[in-house]
Amino acid sequence: CIGCRMCMAACPYNARSFNWEEPVRDVDFSYGDGAVPVRPKGVAEKCTLCKERTDRGEEPRCVQCCPLDARIFGDLDDPNSEVSKVIVERKARVLLEEQGTRPQVYYFE
C-alpha cells in the first residue's frame, strides 16, 4: 500500500478504511492476535477475516466471539461443510454479485 486510496474509491462495498494517524497501542491492553502486524499511518485497511488465525486453522475472531452464533466460517469448496449447507438451505446471497468481484461473504435472513 502506497496510501493512494484508489482501492477505497474503487471498492463497491465501501469496505476500506484509512489510517490517518500513527497507531497508538496501550501496552496493558490486548488487541487480539499477536501475529497481526501493526499497520502504519498512511495505509488503507479492510477486514482480512483474521488471516493469521485462519492460516492456523482457527476461526476468525468475529465468528469465535459472536454471542448469538450468527456467523459461520468454513470451506465454500466443501459441499459437506456447515457453511456450504447453510448457504443452500437458507438461500443465502452475496452483495453486489453483478460487480464481478466474486464475493465470498454470504448473507441470509
OpenMM code with the backbone's topology and positions (N, CA, C; nanometers):
from openmm import Vec3, app, unit

residues = "CYS ILE GLY CYS ARG MET CYS MET ALA ALA CYS PRO TYR ASN ALA ARG SER PHE ASN TRP GLU GLU PRO VAL ARG ASP VAL ASP PHE SER TYR GLY ASP GLY ALA VAL PRO VAL ARG PRO LYS GLY VAL ALA GLU LYS CYS THR LEU CYS LYS GLU ARG THR ASP ARG GLY GLU GLU PRO ARG CYS VAL GLN CYS CYS PRO LEU ASP ALA ARG ILE PHE GLY ASP LEU ASP ASP PRO ASN SER GLU VAL SER LYS VAL ILE VAL GLU ARG LYS ALA ARG VAL LEU LEU GLU GLU GLN GLY THR ARG PRO GLN VAL TYR TYR PHE GLU".split()
positions = [
    Vec3(0.0844, -0.1191, 0.0000),
    Vec3(0.0000, 0.0000, 0.0000),
    Vec3(0.0879, 0.1241, 0.0000),
    Vec3(0.0633, 0.2117, -0.0949),
    Vec3(0.1375, 0.3377, -0.1024),
    Vec3(0.0539, 0.4556, -0.0553),
    Vec3(-0.0678, 0.4257, -0.0061),
    Vec3(-0.1518, 0.5304, 0.0501),
    Vec3(-0.2279, 0.6141, -0.0501),
    Vec3(-0.2416, 0.5658, -0.1733),
    Vec3(-0.3097, 0.6461, -0.2759),
    Vec3(-0.4617, 0.6447, -0.2587),
    Vec3(-0.5153, 0.5481, -0.1870),
    Vec3(-0.6583, 0.5321, -0.1574),
    Vec3(-0.7423, 0.5007, -0.2810),
    Vec3(-0.6820, 0.4597, -0.3901),
    Vec3(-0.7586, 0.4224, -0.5087),
    Vec3(-0.8448, 0.2989, -0.4819),
    Vec3(-0.7966, 0.2070, -0.3979),
    Vec3(-0.8775, 0.0901, -0.3642),
    Vec3(-1.0035, 0.1317, -0.2905),
    Vec3(-0.9936, 0.2355, -0.2082),
    Vec3(-1.1108, 0.2851, -0.1361),
    Vec3(-1.2118, 0.3429, -0.2341),
    Vec3(-1.1622, 0.4143, -0.3333),
    Vec3(-1.2515, 0.4733, -0.4330),
    Vec3(-1.3162, 0.3655, -0.5197),
    Vec3(-1.2430, 0.2581, -0.5471),
    Vec3(-1.2928, 0.1541, -0.6367),
    Vec3(-1.3784, 0.0494, -0.5664),
    Vec3(-1.3694, 0.0370, -0.4370),
    Vec3(-1.4399, -0.0687, -0.3643),
    Vec3(-1.5907, -0.0467, -0.3696),
    Vec3(-1.6660, -0.1385, -0.4326),
    Vec3(-1.8108, -0.1199, -0.4413),
    Vec3(-1.8811, -0.1408, -0.3081),
    Vec3(-1.8117, -0.1931, -0.2087),
    Vec3(-1.8723, -0.2225, -0.0799),
    Vec3(-1.8452, -0.1148, 0.0255),
    Vec3(-1.7657, -0.0147, -0.0080),
    Vec3(-1.7244, 0.0858, 0.0910),
    Vec3(-1.6630, 0.0178, 0.2129),
    Vec3(-1.5798, -0.0814, 0.1878),
    Vec3(-1.5291, -0.1663, 0.2947),
    Vec3(-1.3843, -0.1396, 0.3298),
    Vec3(-1.3361, -0.0236, 0.3030),
    Vec3(-1.1985, 0.0088, 0.3368),
    Vec3(-1.1972, 0.1288, 0.4327),
    Vec3(-1.0952, 0.1323, 0.5137),
    Vec3(-1.0730, 0.2487, 0.5993),
    Vec3(-0.9274, 0.2897, 0.5816),
    Vec3(-0.8961, 0.4094, 0.6224),
    Vec3(-0.7612, 0.4616, 0.6026),
    Vec3(-0.7029, 0.5017, 0.7372),
    Vec3(-0.5783, 0.4643, 0.7598),
    Vec3(-0.5082, 0.5017, 0.8830),
    Vec3(-0.4512, 0.6424, 0.8686),
    Vec3(-0.5256, 0.7378, 0.9180),
    Vec3(-0.4824, 0.8775, 0.9078),
    Vec3(-0.3791, 0.9131, 1.0135),
    Vec3(-0.3778, 0.8425, 1.1247),
    Vec3(-0.2894, 0.8739, 1.2375),
    Vec3(-0.1934, 0.7581, 1.2631),
    Vec3(-0.0853, 0.7875, 1.3316),
    Vec3(0.0048, 0.6818, 1.3764),
    Vec3(-0.0716, 0.5923, 1.4743),
    Vec3(-0.0533, 0.4606, 1.4658),
    Vec3(-0.1234, 0.3720, 1.5590),
    Vec3(-0.0740, 0.3929, 1.7017),
    Vec3(-0.1658, 0.3917, 1.7953),
    Vec3(-0.1327, 0.4046, 1.9370),
    Vec3(-0.1744, 0.2746, 2.0035),
    Vec3(-0.0811, 0.2082, 2.0662),
    Vec3(-0.1085, 0.0813, 2.1324),
    Vec3(-0.0799, 0.0946, 2.2809),
    Vec3(-0.1805, 0.0656, 2.3608),
    Vec3(-0.1655, 0.0649, 2.5051),
    Vec3(-0.1006, -0.0677, 2.5434),
    Vec3(0.0123, -0.0634, 2.6095),
    Vec3(0.0852, -0.1864, 2.6412),
    Vec3(0.0101, -0.2770, 2.7377),
    Vec3(-0.0861, -0.2225, 2.8101),
    Vec3(-0.1607, -0.3031, 2.9063),
    Vec3(-0.2928, -0.3543, 2.8507),
    Vec3(-0.3129, -0.3470, 2.7191),
    Vec3(-0.4380, -0.3888, 2.6583),
    Vec3(-0.4115, -0.4900, 2.5484),
    Vec3(-0.4884, -0.5977, 2.5463),
    Vec3(-0.4733, -0.6993, 2.4428),
    Vec3(-0.5541, -0.6591, 2.3199),
    Vec3(-0.4896, -0.6499, 2.2058),
    Vec3(-0.5553, -0.6106, 2.0817),
    Vec3(-0.5917, -0.7306, 1.9959),
    Vec3(-0.5939, -0.8477, 2.0497),
    Vec3(-0.6269, -0.9657, 1.9708),
    Vec3(-0.5036, -1.0478, 1.9431),
    Vec3(-0.4985, -1.1039, 1.8258),
    Vec3(-0.3918, -1.1947, 1.7887),
    Vec3(-0.2591, -1.1207, 1.7734),
    Vec3(-0.1580, -1.1671, 1.8431),
    Vec3(-0.0266, -1.1041, 1.8372),
    Vec3(0.0417, -1.1174, 1.7025),
    Vec3(-0.0087, -1.2076, 1.6170),
    Vec3(0.0519, -1.2264, 1.4849),
    Vec3(0.0082, -1.1200, 1.3851),
    Vec3(-0.0940, -1.0420, 1.4202),
    Vec3(-0.1423, -0.9375, 1.3292),
    Vec3(-0.0451, -0.8202, 1.3362),
    Vec3(0.0111, -0.7813, 1.2232),
    Vec3(0.1062, -0.6697, 1.2257),
    Vec3(0.0371, -0.5371, 1.2558),
    Vec3(0.1083, -0.4491, 1.3235),
    Vec3(0.0580, -0.3130, 1.3448),
    Vec3(0.0809, -0.2376, 1.2149),
    Vec3(-0.0261, -0.1888, 1.1586),
    Vec3(-0.0150, -0.1201, 1.0305),
    Vec3(0.0128, 0.0276, 1.0531),
    Vec3(0.0987, 0.0839, 0.9726),
    Vec3(0.1427, 0.2212, 0.9955),
    Vec3(0.0425, 0.3254, 0.9450),
    Vec3(0.0685, 0.4480, 0.9817),
    Vec3(-0.0066, 0.5612, 0.9288),
    Vec3(0.0086, 0.5646, 0.7763),
    Vec3(-0.1002, 0.6027, 0.7085),
    Vec3(-0.0923, 0.6220, 0.5646),
    Vec3(-0.1213, 0.5001, 0.4795),
    Vec3(-0.1903, 0.3991, 0.5368),
    Vec3(-0.2251, 0.2810, 0.4575),
    Vec3(-0.3747, 0.2530, 0.4680),
    Vec3(-0.4292, 0.1911, 0.3640),
    Vec3(-0.5693, 0.1507, 0.3629),
    Vec3(-0.5825, 0.0141, 0.4282),
    Vec3(-0.6967, -0.0096, 0.4895),
    Vec3(-0.7226, -0.1353, 0.5593),
    Vec3(-0.8557, -0.1929, 0.5152),
    Vec3(-0.8717, -0.3216, 0.5337),
    Vec3(-1.0006, -0.3883, 0.5200),
    Vec3(-0.9950, -0.5123, 0.6071),
    Vec3(-1.1101, -0.5720, 0.6297),
    Vec3(-1.1154, -0.6956, 0.7073),
    Vec3(-1.0492, -0.8074, 0.6273),
    Vec3(-0.9639, -0.8837, 0.6924),
    Vec3(-0.8972, -0.9965, 0.6277),
    Vec3(-0.9531, -1.1294, 0.6775),
    Vec3(-1.0653, -1.1239, 0.7507),
    Vec3(-1.1216, -1.2428, 0.8151),
    Vec3(-1.0157, -1.3131, 0.8993),
    Vec3(-0.9356, -1.2326, 0.9668),
    Vec3(-0.8319, -1.2835, 1.0573),
    Vec3(-0.7421, -1.3863, 0.9891),
    Vec3(-0.6798, -1.3447, 0.8801),
    Vec3(-0.5940, -1.4338, 0.8020),
    Vec3(-0.4932, -1.5081, 0.8887),
    Vec3(-0.4362, -1.4430, 0.9860),
    Vec3(-0.3372, -1.5080, 1.0729),
    Vec3(-0.4005, -1.6248, 1.1479),
    Vec3(-0.5245, -1.6076, 1.1925),
    Vec3(-0.5940, -1.7150, 1.2643),
    Vec3(-0.6369, -1.8269, 1.1696),
    Vec3(-0.6966, -1.7909, 1.0558),
    Vec3(-0.7466, -1.8938, 0.9642),
    Vec3(-0.6321, -1.9732, 0.9021),
    Vec3(-0.5159, -1.9115, 0.8848),
    Vec3(-0.3985, -1.9853, 0.8366),
    Vec3(-0.3580, -2.0957, 0.9345),
    Vec3(-0.3905, -2.0758, 1.0620),
    Vec3(-0.3607, -2.1761, 1.1652),
    Vec3(-0.4771, -2.2733, 1.1857),
    Vec3(-0.5826, -2.2594, 1.1055),
    Vec3(-0.6978, -2.3484, 1.1181),
    Vec3(-0.7983, -2.3029, 1.2217),
    Vec3(-0.7851, -2.1802, 1.2707),
    Vec3(-0.8792, -2.1264, 1.3687),
    Vec3(-0.9837, -2.0407, 1.2992),
    Vec3(-1.0949, -2.0158, 1.3664),
    Vec3(-1.1992, -1.9296, 1.3115),
    Vec3(-1.1595, -1.7830, 1.3262),
    Vec3(-1.2140, -1.6971, 1.2394),
    Vec3(-1.1939, -1.5533, 1.2611),
    Vec3(-1.2497, -1.5138, 1.3978),
    Vec3(-1.1939, -1.4114, 1.4560),
    Vec3(-1.2332, -1.3700, 1.5905),
    Vec3(-1.3823, -1.3340, 1.5976),
    Vec3(-1.4371, -1.2712, 1.4924),
    Vec3(-1.5788, -1.2324, 1.4966),
    Vec3(-1.6700, -1.3541, 1.5041),
    Vec3(-1.6300, -1.4644, 1.4412),
    Vec3(-1.7080, -1.5882, 1.4469),
    Vec3(-1.6953, -1.6496, 1.5858),
    Vec3(-1.5748, -1.6529, 1.6360),
    Vec3(-1.5495, -1.7121, 1.7665),
    Vec3(-1.6232, -1.6376, 1.8778),
    Vec3(-1.6304, -1.5059, 1.8691),
    Vec3(-1.6834, -1.4241, 1.9779),
    Vec3(-1.8318, -1.3893, 1.9657),
    Vec3(-1.8946, -1.4212, 1.8545),
    Vec3(-2.0345, -1.3828, 1.8358),
    Vec3(-2.1222, -1.4527, 1.9397),
    Vec3(-2.1873, -1.3770, 2.0278),
    Vec3(-2.2644, -1.4405, 2.1353),
    Vec3(-2.3893, -1.5129, 2.0863),
    Vec3(-2.4355, -1.4844, 1.9671),
    Vec3(-2.5569, -1.5478, 1.9155),
    Vec3(-2.5282, -1.6522, 1.8081),
    Vec3(-2.4006, -1.6815, 1.7845),
    Vec3(-2.3612, -1.7759, 1.6787),
    Vec3(-2.4238, -1.7387, 1.5449),
    Vec3(-2.4254, -1.6098, 1.5145),
    Vec3(-2.4864, -1.5604, 1.3906),
    Vec3(-2.3897, -1.5635, 1.2732),
    Vec3(-2.2659, -1.5989, 1.2985),
    Vec3(-2.1651, -1.6027, 1.1924),
    Vec3(-2.1131, -1.7451, 1.1767),
    Vec3(-2.0907, -1.7835, 1.0513),
    Vec3(-2.0376, -1.9161, 1.0203),
    Vec3(-1.9199, -1.8964, 0.9258),
    Vec3(-1.8139, -1.9696, 0.9508),
    Vec3(-1.6958, -1.9622, 0.8656),
    Vec3(-1.6592, -2.1028, 0.8242),
    Vec3(-1.6229, -2.1204, 0.6979),
    Vec3(-1.5834, -2.2528, 0.6558),
    Vec3(-1.5404, -2.2577, 0.5112),
    Vec3(-1.5250, -2.3789, 0.4614),
    Vec3(-1.4745, -2.4044, 0.3275),
    Vec3(-1.5894, -2.4078, 0.2276),
    Vec3(-1.5983, -2.3060, 0.1429),
    Vec3(-1.7041, -2.2997, 0.0423),
    Vec3(-1.6863, -2.4056, -0.0658),
    Vec3(-1.5660, -2.4594, -0.0805),
    Vec3(-1.5400, -2.5626, -0.1805),
    Vec3(-1.5805, -2.7026, -0.1332),
    Vec3(-1.6122, -2.7149, -0.0054),
    Vec3(-1.6536, -2.8438, 0.0504),
    Vec3(-1.8051, -2.8442, 0.0650),
    Vec3(-1.8768, -2.9184, -0.0205),
    Vec3(-2.0234, -2.9170, -0.0132),
    Vec3(-2.0777, -2.9754, 0.1166),
    Vec3(-1.9947, -3.0447, 0.1929),
    Vec3(-2.0388, -3.1018, 0.3201),
    Vec3(-2.0083, -3.0135, 0.4406),
    Vec3(-1.9429, -2.8990, 0.4170),
    Vec3(-1.9119, -2.8091, 0.5285),
    Vec3(-2.0397, -2.7417, 0.5770),
    Vec3(-2.0398, -2.7015, 0.7023),
    Vec3(-2.1570, -2.6354, 0.7600),
    Vec3(-2.1959, -2.5117, 0.6800),
    Vec3(-2.0971, -2.4309, 0.6425),
    Vec3(-2.1274, -2.3075, 0.5707),
    Vec3(-2.1905, -2.3366, 0.4351),
    Vec3(-2.1425, -2.4370, 0.3639),
    Vec3(-2.1999, -2.4714, 0.2342),
    Vec3(-2.3437, -2.5196, 0.2480),
    Vec3(-2.3701, -2.5976, 0.3504),
    Vec3(-2.5062, -2.6463, 0.3742),
    Vec3(-2.6009, -2.5318, 0.4085),
    Vec3(-2.5568, -2.4393, 0.4917),
    Vec3(-2.6416, -2.3255, 0.5311),
    Vec3(-2.6715, -2.2368, 0.4106),
    Vec3(-2.5746, -2.2170, 0.3236),
    Vec3(-2.5946, -2.1347, 0.2044),
    Vec3(-2.7075, -2.1922, 0.1194),
    Vec3(-2.7077, -2.3234, 0.1033),
    Vec3(-2.8117, -2.3880, 0.0230),
    Vec3(-2.9461, -2.3869, 0.0962),
    Vec3(-2.9450, -2.4285, 0.2221),
    Vec3(-3.0695, -2.4413, 0.2986),
    Vec3(-3.1393, -2.3072, 0.3215),
    Vec3(-3.0607, -2.2036, 0.3480),
    Vec3(-3.1194, -2.0737, 0.3830),
    Vec3(-3.1258, -1.9783, 0.2643),
    Vec3(-3.0900, -2.0275, 0.1454),
    Vec3(-3.0909, -1.9448, 0.0239),
    Vec3(-3.0122, -1.8154, 0.0449),
    Vec3(-2.8897, -1.8312, 0.0899),
    Vec3(-2.8034, -1.7165, 0.1179),
    Vec3(-2.7665, -1.6447, -0.0108),
    Vec3(-2.7337, -1.5176, 0.0025),
    Vec3(-2.6978, -1.4362, -0.1141),
    Vec3(-2.5746, -1.3536, -0.0810),
    Vec3(-2.5109, -1.3053, -0.1851),
    Vec3(-2.3960, -1.2168, -0.1689),
    Vec3(-2.4373, -1.0759, -0.2079),
    Vec3(-2.3592, -0.9788, -0.1670),
    Vec3(-2.3861, -0.8392, -0.2025),
    Vec3(-2.3170, -0.8036, -0.3332),
    Vec3(-2.3857, -0.7323, -0.4170),
    Vec3(-2.3302, -0.6763, -0.5408),
    Vec3(-2.2612, -0.7797, -0.6289),
    Vec3(-2.3239, -0.8943, -0.6440),
    Vec3(-2.2664, -1.0000, -0.7273),
    Vec3(-2.2417, -0.9521, -0.8703),
    Vec3(-2.3262, -0.8613, -0.9166),
    Vec3(-2.3146, -0.8091, -1.0527),
    Vec3(-2.1871, -0.7275, -1.0755),
    Vec3(-2.1168, -0.6915, -0.9705),
    Vec3(-1.9917, -0.6167, -0.9842),
    Vec3(-1.8758, -0.7046, -1.0308),
    Vec3(-1.8931, -0.8363, -1.0259),
    Vec3(-1.7909, -0.9273, -1.0751),
    Vec3(-1.6710, -0.9452, -0.9832),
    Vec3(-1.6869, -0.9145, -0.8549),
    Vec3(-1.5743, -0.9257, -0.7615),
    Vec3(-1.5644, -1.0644, -0.6983),
    Vec3(-1.6522, -1.1558, -0.7369),
    Vec3(-1.6571, -1.2920, -0.6823),
    Vec3(-1.6640, -1.2904, -0.5292),
    Vec3(-1.7645, -1.2226, -0.4727),
    Vec3(-1.7751, -1.2151, -0.3268),
    Vec3(-1.7906, -1.3530, -0.2639),
    Vec3(-1.7350, -1.3689, -0.1464),
    Vec3(-1.7417, -1.4955, -0.0761),
    Vec3(-1.7988, -1.4801, 0.0653),
    Vec3(-1.8644, -1.3688, 0.0901),
    Vec3(-1.9353, -1.3470, 0.2143),
    Vec3(-2.0834, -1.3541, 0.1807),
    Vec3(-2.1529, -1.4476, 0.2430),
    Vec3(-2.2941, -1.4705, 0.2146),
    Vec3(-2.3803, -1.4205, 0.3299),
    Vec3(-2.5007, -1.3761, 0.2944),
    Vec3(-2.5970, -1.3265, 0.3918),
    Vec3(-2.7278, -1.4013, 0.3749),
    Vec3(-2.7969, -1.4261, 0.4841),
    Vec3(-2.9293, -1.4849, 0.4770),
    Vec3(-3.0153, -1.4218, 0.5842),
    Vec3(-3.1450, -1.4338, 0.5650),
    Vec3(-3.2395, -1.3736, 0.6612),
    Vec3(-3.2870, -1.4744, 0.7600),
] * unit.nanometer
topology = app.Topology()
chain = topology.addChain("A")
for resn in residues:
    res = topology.addResidue(resn, chain)
    for name in ("N", "CA", "C"):
        topology.addAtom(name, app.Element.getBySymbol(name[0]), res)
